[in-house]
Amino acid sequence: MTIMEFRKSLAGDALPPSLPGLAAALWHEARGDWDRAHQIAQEVSTSDGSWVHAYLHRKEGDLGNARYWYSRAGKAEPGISLDAEWEEIAVYLLAKE
């Protein structure tokens, strides 16, 4: 799935069945379901899961928690907008399919 297809899927009512787990977290978050996105991210104990988890806490405004998860992901706290980070993560995860 391309980033354009992924963005287009946000207008639909159902999660695309071929979407990998962490991309699904971003899908839910973009549609306003932070809790579901957070639940998915918490279940993935990899550096990718930590990155998504960090982004979600940054989006929530809990920067202390976000910094912890960025550290777990091996990433520096980003100096880009939330939208730009969402896209960066999405492109990365979709390329791993």
N, C-alpha and C positions, 0 to 999 in steps of 0.2 A: 504494500500500500504506500502511495506517495503522501507527502505532507498535504498536498492539495486535496486528495481523496479523503484523507483523515479529517481535514477541516470541513469538507463538504458533509461528512458523516455526522457532524455535530448538529446538523439541522434535522436529522432523522430522530425517530422515537426509540430506536433500538440500537444497542451496542453492536457494531459489526462483529460477526462471529469469528472472523479471522484475526482479530486484534489481540496482540500479545498482552499479558497481564498488566505490566506497568504502563503500557500505552493506554490500556483501559482505564487506569487510574487518572491519567491526564484527560481522557475523554469525559469521565464523570465530573472532574473538577471544572472543566470548561463549560459544562452544562449546569453548574451550580451545586453539584452534590459533593461538597468537600468531604463529608463524613465517609461516603463510600470510597472516594479516592484514597483517603487516609487509611481506611481499613485494608485496601489492596496493598498499599505501599508497606504497611506494617508487616504484612505476611511474607515479604520478599527480603530475606536477609543477605543481600549482595550489595556491592557498591552502587549498582544501578538503583536498587530499591532505596538505599540511603539517599541517593541524589534526588529521587522523586519525593521522598519523605522530607528532605530539606526544603525543596521548592514549596511543598504544601505548607510547611510551617512559616516560611517566609511570606507566602501569600496570606496566611492567617494573621501575620503581624507578630508572631512569636519568634523574634529574631534570636534570642538565646537558644531556644530549641533548634532553630534552623541551623545555627552555627555548629551545634553538636553534630547534626546529621551531615552537614557539609564535610566536617572533619572525618566522620565515618566513611563518607564516600570518597575521601581523598581529593576533595575539591576545595578551592578557595571560595569564599563568599563572593558571589558574582556582583559586578558593578554595572549590570545591565537591567533593563526593565523586566518586570515579571512576564510580560507578554513575550519578550525576546527569549527569556530563559525557557518558558513553556515550549516555544518553537524549537529551541536548541535541543532540549530533551526529547521532544517528539521525533524530530528528524533522526537523532541518534538511535532511539529505540526502534523506529520503523526500519532503519537500515540493518538492524540486527536480525530481522525476521528471517 
